[in-house]
């Protein structure tokens, strides 16, 4: 029965990796960061769609058209966990091999934005220190993995409420 979670977890992870790679190839992580700072938010649509499909498939194929919220959440979290493992491996590869200059490029882009806003040297220096921390490999890795798990839980909960169709009206059993 866990095949559904693995299937949709792999699909989710691979699509997220392809999304990020596409952003890189289109220059959204290098010379078109002004676009990339917005396109990156669209990645959340991927787990919404795939977790929906996974919970719905689980409900219809294994639970006779009814699924409790807790089973829906478990299904969505398992999908998110599998996807997170794939994305984690990809991020290590991405930051070390595909785009090792991401930190420097991101900081330079943000510095340009601050200069164009007329910020003082001290303000820029403080902001650069903060950005070095935010854009560090460790934080980007944690954001990518923990963010996917956290959003996976929230998405799973919301979609489980929507898809449950419990015949006994019980919420969590």
C-alpha positions, -999 to +999 in steps of 0.1 A: +000+000+000+030+024+004+036+022-033+013+052-038+033+074-015+066+063-030+053+069-066+040+104-059+070+112-037+094+103-065+072+123-090+071+153-066+109+152-059+118+149-096+095+177-108+108+200-081+144+192-091+135+198-128+118+231-119+149+243-101+172+231-129+149+248-154+151+281-134+189+278-135+191+270-172+168+300-179+192+322-159+168+328-130+196+318-106+224+337-123+218+367-146+180+371-144+176+370-107+150+397-109+127+370-124+140+341-103+131+358-070+094+354-080+094+322-101+108+302-072+074+306-053+055+287-080+073+255-069+047+251-042+021+242-068+040+210-075+034+193-041-002+207-040-010+188-072+010+156-064-002+153-028-037+158-040-033+131-066-017+107-040-043+112-013-071+108-039-056+077-054-051+062-019-087+071-010-102+056-042-080+025-046-074+014-011-101+028+011-132+025-010-137+061-017-133+072+019-102+084+038-098+098+073-079+130+078-052+111+097-047+087+068-047+115+043-021+134+064+001+102+067-002+097+029+008+133+022+036+133+047+051+101+032+049+117-002+067+148+012+093+127+029+102+107-002+103+140-022+124+156+005+150+129+003+152+133-035+154+171-033+180+170-005+204+149-026+197+172-056+204+203-036+238+190-024+246+183-061+232+217-073+251+238-048+283+219-052+284+212-089+257+229-110+257+264-094+284+267-068+284+305-072+247+308-061+256+324-028+279+350-044+254+357-072+225+361-048+244+384-025+256+406-054+220+408-068+207+418-034+235+444-029+226+459-063+190+463-051+201+480-019+224+504-038+196+513-062+174+521-031+200+545-018+209+526+013+240+537+032+272+516+034+265+506+069+230+495+060+243+475+031+270+459+052+245+448+078+222+434+051+250+416+034+260+398+066+223+387+070+221+376+034+253+356+037+237+337+065+204+332+047+220+322+014+245+299+030+245+263+018+233+250+052+204+274+053+194+268+017+196+231+023+175+233+055+150+257+039+146+233+009+142+202+030+124+214+061+103+237+040+091+209+018+082+188+049+064+216+066+045+227+035+038+190+029+021+187+063+000+218+057-009+208+022-017+173+034-039+185+062-059+209+040-063+183+012-073+156+037-101+178+049-112+183+013-109+147+002-119+127+033-155+117+025-157+097+057-190+077+058-191+078+096-183+115+098-154+108+122-126+133+117-094+115+128-100+078+128 
